[in-house]
Amino acid sequence: MTAQPARLERTGPETTSVIDVSPFKPSLVKAVFRDVTPMHVSRSAAWAAASVTRTVLTEIIDGARRAAAQEARKKLVPGDLLSAIGRNVELEVGSEWYGHSPTFHGKRSRSRKPSAVVGAHRFEAGVKKLLRSQGAAAVPVMARDLDGIASAFLTDLARDAAMVVREGGIKRFGTVILEIPGETTPPPPLEDSLLALSVRRGDRRTIGRDDILAATTIQLFGGVGQRALTEAREATQDTSAG
């Protein structure tokens, strides 16, 4: 039986190992990848993709909760989702879903391609579990949007990971740092860490963990991107490459 990856959580001078199970099951993650590419997806790659998706949805939910709190509401509504994305450009992900949701009608112009909703609603249970873990509740339409964004984001991540495998690494690199007046600019990411992902090693038939990390740098940037990379590494540190 495959052991679930442990995540290190620092709670003081001592470091303890805590099982941090993603609400997005690797089997469902692999199903999305199969819709995109015939390549094999390693166990650690599936865990990494699940972790990245969890990080992204957690950030969106956190932003929506702040928007709801300003109106003294506990239950999240679609307007809170729009506020979260509108206030933080780093959270504008899974955009192919926007053209399929009434929430974004008239706010984002996107083509209604069938591929945009392949696998949608697979993550309903995971979204509800994530909401509960964040102490949040959402109206059904809001939960459906989070579900669709998760599916669309994972589809984009799968496409980019497959591209990384085909091309043998990332052919383009860049760093985006958002500066907020009055706040300290965060230090730039570790260039060595990013450059290590630019050159790929391994066969051209299997998507591995590092391919997911490389794809993450294409899909995400700024603080959200850095958190996603860090948490994905922690979530897969005890899994093999197979």
Buried (B, 14 or more C-beta within 10 A) or exposed (E): EEEBBBBEEEEEEEEEEEEBBBBBBBEBBBBBBBEBBEBBBBBBBBBBBBBBBBBBBBBBBBBBBBBBEEEEBEEBBBBBBBBBBEEBEBBBBBBBBBBBBEBBEEEBEBEEEEEBBBBBEBBBBBBBBBBEEBEBBBEEBBBBBBBBBBBBBBBBBBBBBBBBBEEEBBEEEEEEEEEEEEEEEEEEBEEEBBEEBBEBEBEEEBBBBBBBBBBBBBBBBBBBBBBBBEBBBBBBBBBEEE
